[in-house]
Amino acid sequence: MDQATHNEYQLEAEYKRWEILLSSIKHENEFLMLQLSDALEGNVDKEFVCRAEYFLNEFIAKDEYIKDMEKDIKAELKLINNLTDKLPARALAKHEKLKNEINYFERNFSNLKVEFDKIVAS
């Protein structure tokens, strides 16, 4: 196996790991929305309702962002699988960009969960 083919396999494996990670976060996001719905049931505290609206908007935005990243990953996997020549530099740059986005998104989502847990627990 030459170096170019090895790099393609590495990229493909990382993209597949990201798909699994995003799927996991998507399910967790759905669970948080259900938890929010349960917490809102019968709660008339205006401050809590405002906070709940903020979290709902955040969860919806996260869901949309996951969909966008999933599309990008699928497009890059298709590019890699259809290669007849060596991996273009553009593909490596796109990979690095997605890697940074996913790392940032994962940290951001984790912080949102912590913030949400504090609100629901109170």
N, C-alpha and C positions, 0 to 999 in steps of 0.2 A: 504494500500500500504506500503510495507516494504521499508527500507532505500535504499537498493540496487536498487530496481525498480525505486524509486524516483530519484536516481542519474542517472540512465539510461535515464529517461525522460528528465532530465536537460541537459545531454550531447546531446541527440538527438535534443532538442530545440535549443541549441547553435549551433550545426552543421548546422541546417537548416537556422538560422540567418546568419551564415557565407556564406552559399550558395547564399543567397539573396544579401549580401554585395558584394561578388565577382562578381556576375552577374551585379550588378550596376557599379562596377569599370570597368568591361570588356566593357560595353556599353560606358562608359565615355572615356575609352582608344580608342575605335573605333572612337568616335567623334573627339578626339584630333588628330588622324591620318588623318581624313578627313580635319580638320582645317589646319593641316600642309601641306597637299597637296594643298589646296587653297592658302595658304601663299606662297608656292613655285612657283605657276603658274606665269610664266613670270619674276620671280626674278632671276637675274644673279649675284647678289652680292656674291662673293666667300665665304666671312665670314659667311653670312647667310646660304648659301648652306651647309657649313661644320657643322654649328650648327643644321641645319635641319636633317642632316644625323645622328648626335648624338641622337637627339630626336627620330627619326624613329627607330634607334637601341634600344633605351630605351623602346619605346612603344611595339616593337616586343618582347623584353625580358619580359616585364610585362605580355603580353598576354600568353606567354609560362608558366610563373610562375603561373599565375591564373589557367591554365589548370592542372598543377601539383597539386596545392592545391585542386582543385575540385576533382581530382582523389583520393587524400588522404581522403578527407571528405567523399566521396561516399564509400570508403572501410571501414572507421570507422563506418559509418551508417549501412552498411551491417553487420559488426561484432556485433554491438549493437542489431540489429533486429534479429539476429540468435542466440543470447545467450540463453543457456538453464540453465546456472548456473550464479553465480555472476560475475560482471564485473572484468576482469583481470587487474592487476596493470599496465600491458603494455598498456592497452587501456587508462588509466588515464594519463600515461606518454606521450603517443602520443597526447592526447587531449591538454595537457599543452604545448607541443612543437608546435602544430598547432596554438594554441592561441597566443603564442609569435610571430610566423611567420606572422600571419595575422595582428597583431597589428603593427609590424615593417613595413610590406608591405603597410598598409594603410597610415602610416606616410610618408613613402618614396614616395608613389604615390602622396600624397598631395603636398609634396615639389617639385616633378617633375612638377606638374601642375602649381605651382606658377612660377617656373623657365621658363616654356614654355610660359605662359601668358606674361611674361616680354619680351621675345624675339619676340613674335608675335605682341605685341602692339607697339614695336619700329619700 
